[in-house]
Amino acid sequence: MGGHDDAAEGALLAYLADSDREYLLSRGVRRRFRANDLVLMEGDPSDHVHVLVSGWVRVSAMFEDGREVLFGLRGPGEVLGDIAAVTGWPRTASVRAIEPCLVRQLTRAQFLAVLRARPEIALATIKTVAVRLRHAESARVDSAALDVSRRVAVHLLRLAEEHGRAVPEGIVIEVSLSQADIAAQIGAARRTVARALAMLRGREIIETGRRRILVRKPRVLRAFAHSEPNGTQRP
């Protein structure tokens, strides 16, 4: 099966042959969102689906006490709102554009018709849901087993693997992600995350800048992420 070169790892379009990708993207209508636009709203009963053609979004939900939990980032080739469309449930999370985005918007009826007409697209949709579940399970395990500095390191490794680009200096992650975003995603206080990032910068393992993180020493970051607090390697 072919793939889509610009699609993020685990994205729907990454699992599709060219003919299926073109079939899907020929349905619905094109829509554009500006940076910080709300793409989908938690609790909304609307049933449309967005296929993200370009740009990045953040997926999050709010607790009753006002705290936000960041579920993750979604990039080119990913589908938004698919579970709500298939199940008929209200939206379980909000999606907000990090940067200008182009999507293909399908109604629930159109999306379900695509899944029935093209079994390979239905199978690819199941794969994307499985990837999300695997990431969520890994995050829960990390939260229970690792201290914050190592959780930050693991999170940066995942970002590098999924969204990174190799450059002579290391691996650059060009996604707009604040310390508060990282803290929300790993379940830690922003101040603690800030200290962890400062420690990694101080050891010249990473560099941080506006809208980018450079992993200068991927092997060192990986060794640190999988070490015990006393410095030994975890099996």
C-alpha positions in Angstrom: 0.0 0.0 0.0 1.3 3.5 -0.8 1.5 6.4 1.6 1.5 10.1 1.7 4.9 11.7 2.1 3.6 14.8 3.9 1.4 12.9 6.4 2.3 12.7 10.0 3.2 9.4 11.5 0.0 7.4 12.3 -2.1 9.7 10.2 -5.0 8.4 8.1 -3.5 9.5 4.8 -0.2 7.8 5.6 -2.0 4.4 5.4 -3.8 5.0 2.1 -2.8 4.3 -1.5 -2.9 7.2 -3.8 -6.3 6.2 -5.3 -8.0 5.9 -1.9 -6.4 9.2 -0.7 -7.7 11.0 -3.8 -11.1 9.4 -3.4 -11.4 10.7 0.2 -10.1 14.2 -0.5 -12.5 14.6 -3.4 -15.5 14.4 -1.0 -16.8 17.2 1.1 -15.7 20.9 0.9 -12.4 22.7 1.5 -12.2 24.9 4.6 -9.4 27.1 6.0 -8.8 28.0 9.7 -6.5 30.7 11.0 -4.1 30.2 13.8 -6.0 29.9 17.2 -9.3 29.3 15.4 -11.5 26.7 17.2 -11.9 23.8 14.7 -14.1 21.5 16.9 -15.7 22.2 20.2 -15.9 19.7 23.1 -19.5 18.7 23.8 -20.7 19.9 20.3 -23.3 17.5 18.8 -22.2 18.4 15.2 -21.3 15.4 13.2 -18.9 16.6 10.5 -15.4 15.2 10.0 -12.2 17.1 9.0 -9.3 15.6 7.1 -6.3 17.8 7.9 -4.5 18.6 4.6 -2.0 21.0 6.0 -1.2 22.7 9.3 -1.2 21.6 12.9 -3.8 21.5 15.6 -3.9 20.8 19.4 -6.6 18.4 20.9 -7.6 19.1 24.5 -10.4 18.9 27.0 -11.3 20.8 30.1 -11.8 19.5 33.6 -14.7 20.9 35.7 -12.2 22.8 37.8 -11.0 24.7 34.7 -7.8 22.7 34.2 -6.9 21.7 30.6 -5.5 18.4 29.6 -3.8 18.2 26.3 -4.4 14.9 24.5 -2.0 15.6 21.7 -1.1 17.3 18.4 -2.5 16.4 15.0 -0.7 17.1 11.8 -1.2 16.8 8.0 -3.0 13.7 6.9 -4.9 13.1 10.2 -8.6 12.9 10.6 -10.5 15.0 13.2 -14.0 14.0 14.6 -14.0 10.5 13.2 -15.1 8.8 16.4 -18.0 11.2 17.0 -19.1 10.7 13.4 -19.0 6.9 13.6 -20.5 6.6 17.1 -22.9 9.6 17.1 -21.4 10.7 20.5 -20.9 14.4 21.3 -17.4 15.7 20.8 -15.1 14.5 23.6 -12.4 17.1 23.0 -11.8 20.5 21.5 -9.5 21.1 18.5 -7.8 24.4 18.0 -5.5 25.4 15.1 -1.9 26.1 16.1 -1.2 27.6 12.7 -3.2 28.2 9.5 -4.8 25.0 8.5 -6.5 23.6 5.4 -9.0 20.8 5.9 -11.4 18.8 3.8 -14.8 18.8 5.7 -17.1 15.9 5.2 -20.6 15.4 6.7 -21.1 12.3 8.8 -23.2 10.8 6.0 -20.3 11.4 3.5 -17.7 10.0 5.8 -19.7 6.8 6.5 -20.4 6.4 2.8 -16.6 6.6 2.1 -15.9 3.9 4.8 -18.6 1.6 3.2 -17.4 2.2 -0.3 -13.6 1.8 0.4 -12.8 -0.9 3.0 -9.1 0.2 2.9 -10.1 3.6 4.2 -12.1 2.0 6.9 -9.2 -0.2 7.9 -6.9 2.8 7.9 -9.3 4.7 10.2 -9.1 1.8 12.6 -5.3 1.9 12.5 -5.3 5.6 13.4 -7.5 5.0 16.4 -5.2 2.2 17.5 -2.2 4.5 17.3 -4.0 7.1 19.5 -4.9 4.4 22.0 -1.3 3.1 22.1 0.0 6.7 22.7 -2.6 7.3 25.5 -1.6 4.0 27.2 2.1 4.8 26.9 1.4 8.2 28.5 -0.4 6.6 31.4 2.4 4.2 32.0 5.0 6.9 31.9 3.0 9.1 34.3 3.0 6.3 36.8 6.6 5.1 36.4 8.8 8.1 35.6 9.6 11.3 37.3 8.8 14.6 35.6 12.2 15.2 34.0 12.2 11.8 32.4 8.6 12.2 31.3 9.6 15.4 29.6 12.5 13.5 27.9 10.2 10.7 26.7 7.7 13.3 25.4 10.4 15.1 23.5 11.6 11.8 22.0 8.0 11.0 20.8 7.7 14.5 19.3 11.1 14.0 17.5 10.0 10.6 16.2 6.6 11.7 15.0 7.2 15.3 13.9 10.9 15.8 13.8 13.2 16.7 10.9 16.8 15.7 10.7 19.2 18.6 10.4 23.1 18.6 10.7 22.7 19.8 14.3 20.3 17.0 15.4 16.6 16.7 15.1 14.4 19.8 14.9 10.8 19.8 16.1 9.0 22.7 14.4 5.7 22.6 16.2 4.4 25.5 18.3 4.3 24.0 21.8 4.5 25.9 25.0 5.8 24.7 28.4 2.1 24.8 29.5 1.2 22.5 26.6 3.9 20.0 27.5 2.8 20.1 31.2 -0.8 19.5 30.3 0.1 16.5 28.1 2.3 14.8 30.6 0.3 15.7 33.7 2.8 17.9 35.5 3.1 21.5 36.8 4.4 24.0 34.3 7.1 25.2 36.7 8.4 21.6 37.0 8.4 21.2 33.3 10.3 24.5 32.9 13.0 23.2 35.3 13.3 20.0 33.4 13.7 21.8 30.1 16.3 24.1 31.7 18.2 21.1 32.9 18.2 19.6 29.4 19.3 22.9 27.9 22.1 23.2 30.5 23.5 19.9 29.5 23.3 20.9 25.9 21.0 18.0 25.1 18.3 20.3 23.6 17.9 23.9 22.4 14.6 25.7 22.6 13.4 28.7 20.6 10.2 30.2 19.3 8.1 27.5 17.6 11.0 25.0 17.6 12.9 22.6 19.7 16.2 21.2 18.6 17.3 17.9 20.0 21.1 18.2 19.8 21.9 14.8 21.3 19.1 12.3 20.5 21.1 9.3 21.9 21.8 11.1 25.2 18.2 12.2 25.5 17.0 8.6 24.9 19.5 7.2 27.4 18.3 9.8 30.0 14.6 9.0 29.3 15.2 5.3 29.9 17.4 5.6 33.0 16.5 5.3 36.6 16.9 8.3 39.0 20.2 6.7 40.2 21.6 6.8 36.7 21.2 3.1 35.8 19.5 2.0 32.6 16.0 0.5 32.8 15.7 -2.8 30.9 
